[in-house]
Amino acid sequence: MTLSSSPPSSERLQWIRLGFFLVAAMILVTLGTGSFGHGEAPFGQVGSHWHFFLIGILAATVANSTGAGGGIVFLPVFTVLGLTIGESLATSFSIQCFGMTAGALTWLLHLKRDAIHDAQSGSFLRIFLVSACGSLLGLRLAQEFLPDPGVNIEWFFSLFSLAVGVLILRRTLVAGEVNGGRENPVTSKELTGLAVSTFIGGAITAWLSVGVGEILAIHLLALRFRVNVAVAAAVCVTSITVITAIACYLNGSLIVKEVLVFAAPGALLGGTLAKRFALMLGARRLKLGMAAWIILTAIVYLLV
């Protein structure tokens, strides 16, 4: 199966992306102009919330450039601002629904238009489907049966991220960049491994709003896939994961709409520009950036 033969086409993707932005704009305008029966409408609080727009741009740009997800920025920021863990998770997920989906559609268009249709890009659909299924299963099981893991998951994830980030950094600096990478398509054994790793990543994402993208990107780099294929897959899987994750928060009042309506437009912009930023950096510098972001993830969670 090759990427060129898998739907949707580039033209359909363009229409899907346009439709997504229109729907996103309608949702944000509706939320921003409504008072919800109490207090001031969110858009009336520009003076105290405008900085969330800049935070949204930063988080989405870095997250969609590396595939590691934007929760590393949002969750600590919201915690410092005094939001409860439930409010922080719900608001982080809701913002990422906009930013990571914008990034996913942009990366898919890139793979359709510009990527060489070789064994690596031809494996993308199978990688995405298997990884998405693993992530969603881990996410839903964690949300339904283990919303509180009972252990300090931040510490475990931080130590794991720190070790992997240092390894990627060392390997990139010592070995340099091999542009070609692997030439054979993904194997069934490798797909099984991806399913297991993204299952774990999906569960971690349920608890931290970040995890599966980082784990998937790391796994694909270890399998010698090109960095743009690894990042694109990680962003796409993260997008569908956070969209699924937000479902259990829609009936409650945990999403802080005042933050969402300012941060989400920034995330839309950052998610759209991230691919261009990543390609401008080049594969080697992007790997270095990914390693730095992963190490930052570990340090932030260790400190917070």
C-alpha positions as CSV (number, residue, x, y, z in Angstrom):
1,M,0.0,0.0,0.0
2,T,1.4,3.4,-0.9
3,L,0.6,6.8,0.4
4,S,-0.5,8.0,-3.0
5,S,-3.2,5.3,-3.3
6,S,-4.6,6.0,0.2
7,P,-7.5,8.4,0.6
8,P,-8.1,11.3,1.0
9,S,-6.4,13.0,-1.9
10,S,-4.5,16.3,-1.6
11,E,-7.5,18.2,-2.9
12,R,-9.9,16.6,-0.5
13,L,-7.4,17.3,2.3
14,Q,-7.4,21.0,1.4
15,W,-11.2,21.1,1.6
16,I,-11.2,19.1,4.9
17,R,-8.7,21.6,6.4
18,L,-10.7,24.6,5.2
19,G,-13.8,23.0,6.8
20,F,-12.0,22.4,10.0
21,F,-10.9,26.0,10.3
22,L,-14.4,27.2,9.6
23,V,-15.9,24.9,12.2
24,A,-13.1,25.9,14.7
25,A,-13.8,29.6,14.1
26,M,-17.5,29.1,14.7
27,I,-17.0,27.2,17.9
28,L,-14.5,29.8,19.3
29,V,-16.6,32.8,18.3
30,T,-19.7,31.2,19.9
31,L,-17.8,30.4,23.1
32,G,-16.1,33.8,23.2
33,T,-19.2,35.9,22.8
34,G,-21.4,33.9,25.2
35,S,-21.6,34.6,28.9
36,F,-23.1,31.1,29.7
37,G,-25.5,32.7,32.1
38,H,-22.9,34.1,34.5
39,G,-20.2,36.8,34.4
40,E,-18.6,38.5,31.5
41,A,-18.3,36.9,28.0
42,P,-14.8,35.4,27.5
43,F,-13.9,37.8,24.6
44,G,-14.6,40.7,27.0
45,Q,-11.6,39.7,29.1
46,V,-8.9,40.6,26.6
47,G,-6.9,42.6,29.1
48,S,-6.3,39.7,31.5
49,H,-6.2,36.8,29.0
50,W,-4.5,38.0,25.8
51,H,-1.2,36.3,26.8
52,F,-2.8,32.9,26.3
53,F,-2.8,33.6,22.6
54,L,1.0,33.8,22.6
55,I,1.3,30.7,24.8
56,G,-0.9,28.9,22.3
57,I,1.3,29.8,19.4
58,L,4.5,28.8,21.3
59,A,3.1,25.5,22.5
60,A,1.5,24.4,19.2
61,T,4.5,25.4,17.1
62,V,7.0,23.4,19.2
63,A,4.5,20.5,19.7
64,N,3.7,20.2,16.0
65,S,7.3,20.6,15.0
66,T,8.5,17.7,17.2
67,G,5.4,15.6,17.6
68,A,5.8,15.7,21.4
69,G,2.5,17.4,22.2
70,G,1.6,20.7,23.8
71,G,0.5,19.5,27.2
72,I,4.1,20.0,28.5
73,V,3.4,23.8,28.3
74,F,-0.3,23.9,29.1
75,L,-0.4,21.7,32.2
76,P,2.3,23.3,34.2
77,V,1.1,26.8,33.3
78,F,-2.5,26.1,34.3
79,T,-1.3,24.4,37.5
80,V,0.7,27.5,38.4
81,L,-2.4,29.7,37.7
82,G,-4.3,27.7,40.3
83,L,-6.5,25.5,38.1
84,T,-7.3,22.1,39.5
85,I,-5.8,19.0,37.9
86,G,-9.2,18.3,36.2
87,E,-9.5,21.8,34.9
88,S,-5.9,21.8,33.7
89,L,-6.3,18.4,31.8
90,A,-9.6,19.4,30.3
91,T,-8.4,22.8,29.1
92,S,-5.2,21.4,27.8
93,F,-7.0,18.7,25.8
94,S,-9.5,21.2,24.4
95,I,-6.7,23.6,23.2
96,Q,-4.8,20.7,21.6
97,C,-7.9,19.6,19.7
98,F,-7.5,22.8,17.7
99,G,-3.7,23.0,17.5
100,M,-2.7,19.4,17.0
101,T,-5.5,18.9,14.4
102,A,-4.3,22.0,12.4
103,G,-0.8,20.5,12.5
104,A,-2.0,17.0,11.5
105,L,-3.8,18.3,8.4
106,T,-0.8,20.4,7.4
107,W,1.6,17.5,7.8
108,L,-0.7,15.2,5.8
109,L,-0.8,17.7,3.0
110,H,3.0,17.8,3.1
111,L,3.3,14.1,2.8
112,K,0.9,14.0,-0.1
113,R,2.5,16.8,-2.0
114,D,6.2,16.7,-1.2
115,A,7.3,13.5,0.3
116,I,9.1,10.9,-1.8
117,H,6.7,7.9,-2.2
118,D,9.1,5.3,-1.0
119,A,8.8,2.5,1.5
120,Q,8.8,4.9,4.5
121,S,6.0,7.2,3.3
122,G,4.2,4.1,2.0
123,S,4.1,2.7,5.5
124,F,2.5,5.9,6.9
125,L,-1.1,4.7,6.8
126,R,-0.4,1.4,8.5
127,I,1.7,3.1,11.2
128,F,-1.1,5.7,11.8
129,L,-3.9,3.2,12.0
130,V,-2.1,0.8,14.3
131,S,-0.7,3.6,16.5
132,A,-4.1,5.4,16.7
133,C,-5.8,2.2,17.7
134,G,-3.2,1.5,20.4
135,S,-3.4,5.0,21.7
136,L,-7.2,5.2,21.9
137,L,-7.4,1.9,23.6
138,G,-4.9,2.9,26.3
139,L,-6.5,6.3,26.7
140,R,-10.1,5.0,27.1
141,L,-9.1,2.2,29.5
142,A,-7.1,4.7,31.6
143,Q,-10.0,7.2,31.7
144,E,-12.6,4.7,32.4
145,F,-10.9,2.3,34.9
146,L,-7.8,4.0,36.2
147,P,-8.3,7.8,36.2
148,D,-5.9,8.0,39.1
149,P,-2.9,5.6,38.6
150,G,-2.1,5.8,42.3
151,V,1.6,6.4,41.6
152,N,3.6,9.5,40.7
153,I,3.3,9.1,36.9
154,E,5.0,12.5,36.4
155,W,8.2,11.2,37.9
156,F,8.2,7.9,35.9
157,F,7.5,9.8,32.6
158,S,10.0,12.5,33.4
159,L,12.9,10.0,34.0
160,F,12.0,8.1,30.9
161,S,11.8,11.3,28.8
162,L,15.1,12.5,30.2
163,A,16.9,9.3,29.4
164,V,15.5,9.1,25.9
165,G,16.1,12.8,25.2
166,V,19.8,12.5,26.2
167,L,20.1,9.4,24.0
168,I,18.6,11.1,20.9
169,L,20.8,14.1,21.6
170,R,24.0,12.0,21.9
171,R,23.2,9.9,18.8
172,T,22.5,12.9,16.7
173,L,25.6,14.8,17.8
174,V,27.9,11.8,17.5
175,A,26.5,9.9,14.5
176,G,25.4,12.9,12.5
177,E,22.4,12.7,10.2
178,V,21.8,9.9,7.8
179,N,19.3,11.2,5.3
180,G,18.2,8.0,3.7
181,G,17.4,5.9,6.7
182,R,15.6,2.6,6.2
183,E,14.5,1.4,2.8
184,N,12.2,-1.4,3.7
185,P,8.5,-0.9,4.7
186,V,7.3,-1.4,8.3
187,T,7.0,-5.0,9.3
188,S,4.2,-6.8,11.3
189,K,6.6,-7.3,14.2
190,E,7.3,-3.6,14.2
191,L,3.6,-2.7,14.0
192,T,3.0,-4.9,17.1
193,G,5.7,-3.0,18.9
194,L,4.1,0.3,17.9
195,A,0.7,-0.8,19.1
196,V,2.2,-1.7,22.6
197,S,4.2,1.6,22.9
198,T,1.2,3.8,21.8
199,F,-1.1,1.9,24.2
200,I,1.2,3.0,27.0
201,G,1.4,6.4,25.5
202,G,-2.3,6.7,25.3
203,A,-2.7,5.9,29.0
204,I,0.0,8.4,29.9
205,T,-1.8,11.0,27.8
206,A,-5.0,10.4,29.8
207,W,-3.2,11.3,33.0
208,L,-0.9,14.1,31.7
209,S,-2.4,15.4,28.4
210,V,1.0,14.5,26.8
211,G,2.8,11.3,26.1
212,V,1.8,9.4,23.1
213,G,3.2,11.8,20.5
214,E,6.6,11.8,22.2
215,I,6.7,8.0,22.6
216,L,5.6,7.4,19.0
217,A,8.1,9.9,17.5
218,I,10.9,8.3,19.6
219,H,9.9,4.8,18.5
220,L,9.8,5.6,14.8
221,L,13.2,7.3,15.0
222,A,14.6,4.2,16.6
223,L,13.2,2.2,13.7
224,R,15.2,4.5,11.4
225,F,12.2,6.3,9.8
226,R,12.9,9.8,8.5
227,V,12.2,12.6,11.1
228,N,9.4,14.1,9.0
229,V,7.6,10.8,8.8
230,A,8.0,10.3,12.6
231,V,6.8,13.8,13.5
232,A,3.9,13.6,11.1
233,A,2.7,10.3,12.5
234,A,3.1,11.5,16.1
235,V,1.1,14.7,15.4
236,C,-1.7,12.8,13.6
237,V,-2.0,10.2,16.4
238,T,-1.9,12.9,19.1
239,S,-4.7,14.8,17.3
240,I,-7.1,11.9,17.2
241,T,-6.1,11.0,20.8
242,V,-6.9,14.5,22.3
243,I,-10.1,14.7,20.3
244,T,-11.2,11.4,21.8
245,A,-10.0,12.4,25.3
246,I,-12.0,15.6,25.4
247,A,-15.3,13.7,25.1
248,C,-15.4,12.8,28.8
249,Y,-15.1,16.5,29.7
250,L,-17.8,18.0,27.5
251,N,-20.7,17.4,29.9
252,G,-19.0,19.1,32.9
253,S,-17.6,22.5,33.6
254,L,-13.9,21.7,33.8
255,I,-12.9,23.4,30.6
256,V,-11.9,27.0,31.4
257,K,-13.5,28.7,28.4
258,E,-11.8,32.1,29.1
259,V,-8.5,30.4,28.5
260,L,-9.6,28.2,25.6
261,V,-11.0,31.0,23.4
262,F,-7.7,32.9,23.6
263,A,-5.2,30.0,23.5
264,A,-6.9,28.0,20.8
265,P,-6.6,30.6,18.0
266,G,-2.9,30.8,18.8
267,A,-2.7,27.0,18.7
268,L,-4.4,27.0,15.3
269,L,-1.8,29.4,14.0
270,G,1.1,27.6,15.6
271,G,-0.1,24.2,14.4
272,T,-0.3,25.5,10.8
273,L,3.1,27.1,10.8
274,A,4.9,24.3,12.6
275,K,5.5,22.1,9.5
276,R,7.2,25.0,7.7
277,F,9.3,25.7,10.8
278,A,10.3,22.1,11.0
279,L,11.3,21.8,7.4
280,M,13.2,25.1,7.6
281,L,15.3,23.6,10.5
282,G,16.2,20.5,8.6
283,A,16.4,16.9,9.8
284,R,19.5,17.2,12.0
285,R,18.5,20.4,13.8
286,L,15.0,19.1,14.1
287,K,16.2,16.0,15.9
288,L,18.3,18.2,18.2
289,G,15.2,20.4,18.8
290,M,13.2,17.3,19.5
291,A,15.8,16.0,22.0
292,A,15.9,19.4,23.7
293,W,12.0,19.6,23.9
294,I,11.9,16.0,25.4
295,I,14.5,16.9,28.0
296,L,12.6,20.1,28.8
297,T,9.5,18.0,29.2
298,A,11.3,15.8,31.8
299,I,12.8,18.7,33.7
300,V,9.5,20.7,33.9
301,Y,7.5,17.7,35.2
302,L,10.3,16.9,37.7
303,L,10.2,20.5,39.0
304,V,6.4,20.9,39.0
